[in-house]
Amino acid sequence: MKEIYLDNAATTRCLTSSAKRAYDVMTEDFGNPSSLHMKGVDAEKYLDEAREVISKSLRCREKEILFTSGGSESNNTAIFGGALRNERNGRHIITTAIEHEAVLSPIRALEKRGFSVTYLPVSKEGVISLSDLSDAITGDTVLVSIMHVNNETGAVQPIEEAADIIREKNKKTLFHVDAIQSFSKLPIDLKNTKIDLLSVSGHKLHAPKGSGFLFAREGVKLDPIIYGGGQEGGLRSGTQNVPAIAGLCESVRFMTQDMDAHYRHFKELRERLVEGLSDLENVYINGPADEKKQAPYILSLSVRDVRAEVLLHALEEKGIFVGAGSACSSNRPHISNTLIAMGLEHELLDQTIRLSFSVFTEEAEIDETVSALKELVPFLSKYRRG
């Protein structure tokens, strides 16, 4: 039975070329990039190459790229490092009610230390109000953290407009963007968008797990959260994971070389799936109706009278893998803060699954998934009602 993997918002299959590059570095160019001999110099070249490729894709400077172990570390570094280092500028933080736990948890920790926090609400489509953001910014606001693309619904936040508002209201306020679900899939121009800090995770874009980076604009001061040998400009001590970073470089190059074609592919897949399910009763799509506000590679689906976990495992028996909520939190079922913030009907909170595509997802896989859902949903809903 062929597997159909539609949980790419949780993680992606590593590119064969990226995995091979990581393997080659582990077994051949395995030197420590901090060493002075040629083995170390050769290893450091992989870091330099990755910074060059990433910085070109974002239109920023190479020295503004800080390698980390992934999204959670990048978010924690931005939030703890930014808020604590710049505490003299204020002790007020703004975020949204739909952030990933890798953002919400460090912010709650700062709240326990005496910082005040404003949690912006979202519309029924899962998008913030720019007027709410503007009203929330004060002279005491030290940090604003807003995700670009929501990991559960695919709702796209207006980060360019938000950046302009933040600069207009308080020039000392740092703006952090969690771009873990958007980098390499949606365009991000750091030259023309005044974002101070931006987090990325490699395993969301076909790179090895344990890879990622934080963009920190030149001039932004951060406190490190990991101390030691002073690597990465003293902001992230510890020997760099050169094999994973080399693989990340390969994946970034692949994903960004033809983003428009990838976007069209995602859009066609989503439209095919939505159309295929249009005549299926008691199935609801969550997120923005406006395609400009919706990332086409994530679809949130509520199925009345069918628990998400039950449907997930029923699909799994057919070789189809989908998600239920955020896989990054734990493997235990939980009620989604995002869906609650969107005002989703209470009964549907544990009846929602997520389907997410990759550049390798095929139309035939979407058709097979539609057929499976049309078979399973009526059966499972009837069984529960019975």
C-alpha positions, 0 to 999 in steps of 0.5 A, spaced: 500 500 500 502 506 497 503 511 503 500 518 502 503 523 507 499 529 508 502 532 514 507 536 512 506 542 516 508 537 522 514 535 518 517 534 511 521 528 508 528 530 507 530 531 500 535 526 498 540 531 496 540 534 503 540 528 506 546 526 502 550 532 503 549 532 511 552 524 510 558 527 506 559 532 511 558 527 517 563 522 514 568 526 510 568 534 512 567 532 519 571 538 522 570 542 527 568 549 524 572 553 530 578 549 529 584 552 526 587 547 521 584 545 514 579 540 517 576 546 521 576 551 515 573 546 510 567 545 515 566 553 516 565 553 508 559 550 509 556 555 514 559 561 510 555 558 504 549 556 507 549 564 510 550 566 503 544 562 500 539 564 506 541 571 506 540 572 498 533 568 499 531 573 504 534 579 502 538 581 508 546 580 510 549 574 511 552 576 518 544 577 520 543 569 520 544 566 526 544 558 526 540 554 531 537 547 532 530 549 529 524 553 530 523 553 538 530 555 539 529 561 534 523 563 537 526 562 544 532 566 543 528 572 539 523 572 545 527 571 551 533 575 548 530 581 545 525 582 551 531 581 556 536 585 553 532 591 551 528 591 558 530 598 559 525 600 553 519 597 556 516 591 559 510 590 555 509 584 550 504 584 544 502 577 541 496 573 538 492 568 541 493 563 535 501 563 536 505 556 537 507 554 544 514 555 542 512 563 542 506 562 547 510 559 552 516 563 553 512 569 553 508 566 559 514 565 562 516 572 561 509 574 564 511 571 570 517 575 571 513 581 571 512 583 563 505 585 561 502 581 555 497 583 550 494 577 546 491 580 540 484 576 538 483 574 531 477 574 526 473 568 525 478 567 519 483 567 524 486 573 522 488 579 527 486 586 526 491 591 524 487 597 528 487 592 534 495 592 534 495 599 533 491 600 539 495 596 543 502 599 542 504 603 547 511 607 549 512 601 554 512 596 548 518 592 548 516 586 543 511 584 538 511 577 536 506 575 530 506 568 526 506 569 519 502 563 517 498 559 522 500 552 523 493 549 524 489 553 519 494 556 514 491 563 515 496 569 513 497 575 518 499 581 515 506 582 517 508 587 512 503 592 514 504 590 522 511 592 521 509 599 518 504 600 524 510 598 529 515 603 526 510 608 526 507 607 533 514 606 537 521 605 533 524 602 539 519 596 539 522 589 536 518 586 531 519 578 531 516 574 526 515 566 526 516 564 519 516 557 520 510 555 516 512 560 511 519 561 509 521 558 502 513 557 500 511 565 501 515 571 499 519 574 505 523 581 503 527 583 509 530 589 505 523 592 505 520 590 511 522 592 517 522 585 521 527 585 526 527 578 528 525 572 524 525 564 526 525 558 521 525 551 522 529 546 517 525 540 517 519 544 515 522 545 508 525 538 507 531 539 511 534 535 516 531 535 523 535 539 528 537 545 523 534 552 523 536 559 524 534 566 526 534 572 522 537 578 527 537 585 524 544 588 524 543 593 530 538 589 534 541 587 541 540 580 544 541 576 550 544 569 549 540 563 552 546 558 551 552 560 553 559 557 552 564 557 547 561 564 543 560 561 537 555 565 532 557 571 534 556 569 542 549 569 541 549 561 540 554 557 543 556 550 542 559 547 536 555 548 530 551 542 527 555 543 520 551 536 517 544 539 518 546 546 516 549 543 510 543 540 508 539 546 510 543 550 505 541 545 499 533 545 501 533 552 501 536 553 495 531 547 492 525 550 495 526 558 493 529 557 486 522 556 483 517 559 489 512 561 484 511 554 481 511 551 487 505 556 489 501 554 483 502 547 485 500 548 492 494 552 490 491 547 485 492 541 490 488 545 495 482 547 490 482 540 487 481 537 495 476 543 496 472 541 490 472 534 491 469 535 498 464 540 496 458 535 496 460 532 502 455 533 508 457 536 515 464 538 513 467 545 514 473 548 512 476 553 517 480 559 515 480 565 510 476 565 504 480 570 501 486 566 498 490 572 499 490 571 506 490 563 506 496 559 505 494 554 500 499 548 502 495 548 509 487 546 510 483 545 516 477 541 516 472 540 521 467 534 520 461 534 524 460 527 529 467 524 527 472 525 532 479 528 529 483 522 532 478 517 530 478 520 523 486 520 523 487 513 525 481 511 520 485 514 514 492 511 517 489 504 516 488 506 508 495 509 508 493 516 508 497 520 514 494 527 516 494 531 522 490 533 528 492 540 531 499 542 532 504 536 532 510 540 535 506 540 542 506 533 544 503 526 541 497 527 546 490 530 543 489 537 546 484 542 544 486 547 539 487 555 542 487 557 535 480 554 533 478 557 540 480 564 538 477 563 532 470 562 535 469 555 532 463 551 534 465 548 541 462 541 538 467 541 532 474 543 536 475 535 537 473 534 530 478 538 526 483 535 522 489 538 518 491 536 511 498 539 509 501 539 502 509 539 500 512 540 493 512 532 492 504 531 493 501 529 487 494 530 484 492 523 484 494 522 492 489 528 493 483 524 489 485 518 493 484 522 499 477 525 497 475 518 495 477 515 502 474 521 506 467 520 502 467 513 504 469 514 511 465 520 514 458 518 512 460 511 516 464 514 522 458 519 523 453 514 522 456 510 527 457 515 532 450 518 532 448 511 533 
